[in-house]
């Protein structure tokens, strides 16, 4: 495998920068705020209903609140840091059962601290590389902390003794998993500090280090908790695919944001077929080439979906299933939105908040997940162009996905709705009035709570 290396730029900005991609899912706990969310979902009545349910507290049906009063002071502090550094991931962690919840919380914070070191461009390489390689050892050094970071999440480094204390309070089987993944990820980060993602194989390797290892670690924690069978943690290939699917979706979606900040995550083997410089794909005259490259990468990411289906079908615990399934269905919805979409080269393409809420509330069993995957694979299929260079490969993997996600005819329920203009007018009026009422009520309740 040939690795292309470029010297570390003098201004400290390197070619690869994960930019808090660890544990980052395609979508998490949706931030439902205003009437615009309702308006964007007017053609989707189930989304409007779910937005209103969510506003009324329906989110806690799958993401229950945590009992902070029962925690030690240091564990409460860890959850404070969790909420400060990842609102979306904090929400899904809180839904996990029993001691697994705390193990995953600490796992997240340890990797967030590691990622903060990797992400801090003010730390010189001769200091950063040893820190990344040795970071797993700091888990057993009671007083170790790092106070020289300038990153937004530096509190997880400055108060690392609190996090490492709660790490050492975990059962040995959890500590072994977290320490091992931290070690392997730190080594991988150090390796990719100055590398370009050249080949498609290197893209897989990079995504493995920053996301696949997270999937492997989580799977081992699931099995260690005995909430899932041992095979869930033992099958590292499927667990790796879970992480790679999410990571590749994020990288594809964030093309413009990353290239504008000097970060190149799209593999050169892909984009060099269509342009001499990755950032040139954003130029209007390059649109045809840009879409061809985009569709090639979406097709590559879709190859992980059969593994996702196989992985999810093994899960038994409801909280673990929700935790794993929700990000995956949001990822395939995001890929469907991105496929052959010029907007990827004009900004960040996101799914509707009503869509995200609906997926979160529906993806609680395997039949629902298979139905969702079938729907979005069909959406992509309808957008495949006869002139797209990756057409044959795209059609092939979509056929495989539809075969793997197929349900008995009686078990399939369409999620497509055809609406009359009269319905849309009535829905707009009802939704706007309902949302205004709920927002006013929530604001009044908040004001009352603040005065108490």
Secondary structure, 3 states (H helix, E strand, C coil): CCCCECCCCCCCCCCCCCCCCCCCCCCCCCCCCCHHHHHHCCCCHHHHHHHHHHHCCHHHHCCCCCCHHHCCHHHHHHHHHHHHHCHHHHHHHCCCCHHHHHHHHHHHHHHHHHHHHHHCCCCCHHHHHHHHHHHHHHHHCCCCCCCCCCCCCCHHHHCHHHHHHHHHHCCHHHHHHHHHHHHHHHHHHHHCCCECCCCHHHHHHHHHHHHHHHHHHHHHHHHHCCCCCHHHHHCHHHHHHHHHHHHHHHHHHCHHHHHHCCCCCCCHHHHCCCCCCHHHHHCHHHHHHHHHHHHHHHHHHHCCHHHHHHHHCCCCCHHHHHHHHHHHHHHHHHHHHHCCCHHHHCCCCCCCHHHHHHHHHHCCCHHHHHHHHHHHHHHHHHHCCCCCCCHHHHHHHHHHHHHHCCCCHHHCCCCCCCCCHHHHHHHHHHHHHHHHHHHHHHHHHHHHHHHC
